[in-house]
Amino acid sequence: LRRTHLLVEHLVAEIDALGEAQERYRTECEAQRASSEKLARELARLQADNAGLQHKVAREHEIRIAAQEEKLRLEREIEMDSERHFNSCSSRSSLSLPGSPSVAASAPTMPYPNLHLPPGSYGTAFASLGKLSPQASFTLSAPGP
């Protein structure tokens, strides 16, 4: 009988210990579940932020490409106008009579008299556009009053 009583006490102690362990496990599971839900909300927020930033990067990329294309168009236009100006000055100087002052000598040196490029503006306008050389960049400003 004494042995049975010790066995029952031992089983009761084991059952109590298992009950306490089960309760600790339940508490840990609830804490892990709450942490998991918090992390899931944070992940969803970060994914939404990422999607917004991806759209912003795509828009900025399109703006950059458009600016590069506009810069190249303006450079080509300036080059063609400079060539036209040079050719017109050359053709005028070849028409002048020997011994008379050359028409080209009195022509303006700048093919764009209304184009004002402020000092130090070369290389600043489009230098941040990436692969384009800052030496090839320029700034256009509106003509003065």
C-alpha positions as CSV (number, residue, x, y, z in Angstrom):
1,L,0.0,0.0,0.0
2,R,2.8,2.4,0.8
3,R,4.4,1.6,-2.5
4,T,1.1,2.4,-4.4
5,H,0.7,5.6,-2.5
6,L,4.3,6.7,-3.6
7,L,3.5,5.7,-7.1
8,V,0.3,7.8,-7.1
9,E,2.2,10.8,-5.6
10,H,4.8,10.4,-8.3
11,L,2.2,10.3,-11.1
12,V,0.4,13.3,-9.6
13,A,3.7,15.3,-9.6
14,E,4.4,14.3,-13.2
15,I,0.9,15.3,-14.3
16,D,1.3,18.6,-12.5
17,A,4.6,19.2,-14.2
18,L,3.2,18.3,-17.6
19,G,0.3,20.7,-17.0
20,E,2.7,23.5,-16.2
21,A,4.8,22.7,-19.2
22,Q,1.7,22.7,-21.4
23,E,0.7,26.1,-20.0
24,R,4.2,27.5,-20.7
25,Y,4.0,26.1,-24.2
26,R,0.5,27.7,-24.7
27,T,1.9,31.1,-23.5
28,E,4.9,30.9,-25.8
29,C,2.7,30.0,-28.8
30,E,0.5,33.0,-28.2
31,A,3.6,35.3,-27.9
32,Q,5.0,33.7,-31.1
33,R,1.6,34.2,-32.9
34,A,1.4,37.8,-31.8
35,S,5.0,38.4,-33.0
36,S,4.3,36.6,-36.3
37,E,1.2,38.8,-36.9
38,K,3.3,42.0,-36.1
39,L,6.0,40.9,-38.5
40,A,3.4,40.1,-41.2
41,R,2.0,43.6,-40.9
42,E,5.5,45.1,-41.1
43,L,6.2,42.9,-44.2
44,A,3.0,44.1,-45.9
45,R,3.9,47.8,-45.2
46,L,7.5,47.3,-46.5
47,Q,6.1,45.6,-49.7
48,A,3.7,48.5,-50.2
49,D,6.6,51.0,-49.7
50,N,8.7,49.0,-52.1
51,A,6.0,49.0,-54.8
52,G,5.7,52.8,-54.5
53,L,9.4,53.3,-54.7
54,Q,9.6,51.0,-57.8
55,H,7.0,53.2,-59.5
56,K,8.9,56.3,-58.5
57,V,12.2,54.9,-59.8
58,A,10.4,54.0,-63.1
59,R,9.0,57.6,-63.4
60,E,12.4,59.1,-62.7
61,H,14.0,56.8,-65.2
62,E,11.6,58.0,-67.9
63,I,12.2,61.6,-67.0
64,R,16.0,61.0,-67.2
65,I,15.7,59.4,-70.6
66,A,13.4,62.2,-71.9
67,A,15.9,64.8,-70.6
68,Q,18.8,63.0,-72.3
69,E,16.9,62.8,-75.6
70,E,16.0,66.5,-75.3
71,K,19.7,67.4,-74.6
72,L,20.9,65.4,-77.6
73,R,18.2,67.0,-79.8
74,L,19.4,70.5,-78.6
75,E,23.0,69.6,-79.2
76,R,22.3,68.4,-82.7
77,E,20.3,71.6,-83.4
78,I,23.1,73.8,-82.1
79,E,25.6,71.8,-84.1
80,M,23.6,72.2,-87.3
81,D,23.0,75.9,-86.7
82,S,26.7,76.4,-86.0
83,E,27.5,74.6,-89.3
84,R,24.9,76.7,-91.2
85,H,26.4,79.9,-89.6
86,F,29.9,78.9,-90.5
87,N,28.9,77.9,-94.0
88,S,27.0,81.2,-94.5
89,C,30.0,83.2,-93.2
90,S,32.4,81.2,-95.5
91,S,30.2,81.7,-98.5
92,R,29.9,85.4,-97.8
93,S,33.7,85.7,-97.3
94,S,34.4,83.8,-100.6
95,L,32.1,86.3,-102.4
96,S,34.0,89.4,-101.2
97,L,36.3,91.2,-103.6
98,P,40.1,90.9,-103.2
99,G,41.4,93.8,-101.3
100,S,38.1,94.6,-99.7
101,P,37.3,93.9,-96.0
102,S,35.8,90.4,-95.5
103,V,32.2,90.0,-94.6
104,A,33.1,87.2,-92.3
105,A,35.3,89.5,-90.3
106,S,32.3,91.7,-89.4
107,A,30.0,88.7,-88.6
108,P,29.3,88.0,-85.0
109,T,31.4,85.2,-83.6
110,M,28.4,83.6,-81.8
111,P,25.8,81.9,-84.1
112,Y,23.1,82.7,-81.6
113,P,23.1,86.3,-80.6
114,N,20.0,85.8,-78.4
115,L,21.4,82.7,-76.7
116,H,22.8,83.6,-73.3
117,L,25.1,81.1,-71.6
118,P,26.1,82.4,-68.1
119,P,29.7,82.0,-67.2
120,G,30.5,78.6,-65.6
121,S,27.2,77.1,-66.8
122,Y,28.9,74.7,-69.2
123,G,28.8,71.2,-67.9
124,T,26.3,71.8,-65.1
125,A,22.9,71.4,-66.7
126,F,22.9,67.7,-67.5
127,A,26.0,66.4,-65.6
128,S,23.8,64.4,-63.3
129,L,22.2,62.5,-66.1
130,G,24.5,59.5,-65.7
131,K,26.7,58.3,-68.6
132,L,26.7,61.7,-70.4
133,S,30.0,63.6,-70.2
134,P,29.8,66.8,-68.1
135,Q,32.1,68.4,-70.7
136,A,29.4,68.1,-73.3
137,S,26.7,69.6,-71.2
138,F,25.4,73.2,-71.3
139,T,22.8,75.5,-69.8
140,L,20.4,77.5,-71.8
141,S,19.0,80.6,-70.2
142,A,16.3,82.9,-71.4
143,P,17.4,86.1,-73.2
144,G,17.7,89.2,-71.1
145,P,15.3,92.1,-71.3
